[in-house]
């Protein structure tokens, strides 16, 4: 296997130190990819595109990951994740299933991700745990959403549930790559499930516990005053907010799936090979399944008279019957016209070339999917949810 890869142009430094599973398809490791000493590559779905570098800083384990062109996974453990062109993760990473890093998104050393979606240019600092969340915002590598070092997304509750996904930014506007960045200062945290608007700035050391729907807000707050209060575990008081944020998150994932299926598909090229595109679709579906599972677990323990069977069936119906086909077709035509002039290799460049009114049509298409789905699902929770 290793000799075959070398003969086709894959750069493997110190081949004796490399382990490649027999199930790995050599046709999915492209010429020009670089694999550094000490790496372990497994999984029949693994894809490593031209110019990608694996293990530059430390040995890396790659298990059923899809690494696009010029991706750099510099060391650590990577499983069941998708990395688009020029995404990068430094050493000591622990990246698990349901994770997507879109173009030029990056993470510094010692970062843990799972069920995490980062839109283009989003940057994570060092020593971060950022699982079960979506983040967008920013327009370039110089103007990007950022999470400071030593940050954590709190995604597990005293009630032992994980119905805690957070939206930092949103899908409908975020896909246009024209929104103000979000800055979450280091040594801080976000208690899920939470929603933050674009332009939010959280000062260092701030723990965010509430939604902020207003754009361009500064959130400050240090450690709370020491206190010892009576506490009894069990039923929650803010169930309505938890359910609403979960439904909105799942609806947003469906909208993202429609964006990938209809818009990203137009950009299949050397920069976005078809296997990489299919990996995006599979990962979004995995994320949807995870969020439905966690919400059902929460509902079964916290919400009376919740019809879990009907809820599960409704949550899996998708967005086909609420999609505004007229807006979708109008928006897709704008994108196709740009591709006809510019080509389809530069996804961020094409999307950012859309006029304001053209981008607004696409945002309306996706936002209607999100709003209508979230509204449709609410009746499946008991009216007394508080």
Secondary structure, DSSP 8 states (H G I E B T S, - for coil): -HHHHHHTT-EESSGGG-EE-TTS-GGGB-TT-EE-TT-EEE-TT-EE-TT-EE-SSS-EEEES-EE-TT-EE-SEEEESEEE-TT-EE-SSEEE-SSEEE-TT-EE-SSEEESSEEE-TT-EE-SSEE--SEEE--BSSSSSB-EE-SS-EEE---TTS-----EEES-HHHHTTT-S---EE-SS-EEESS-EE-TT-EE-TT-EE-S-B-SSS-EE--------------S--S-HHHHHHHHHHHHHHHHHHHHHHHHTGGGG-SSSS-HHHHHHHHHHHHHHHHHHHHHHHHHHHHH-TT--HHHHHHHHTS-SGGG--HHHHHHHHHHHHHHHHHH-SS-HHHHHHTS-HHHHHHHHHHHHHHHHHHHHHHHTTS-TT--
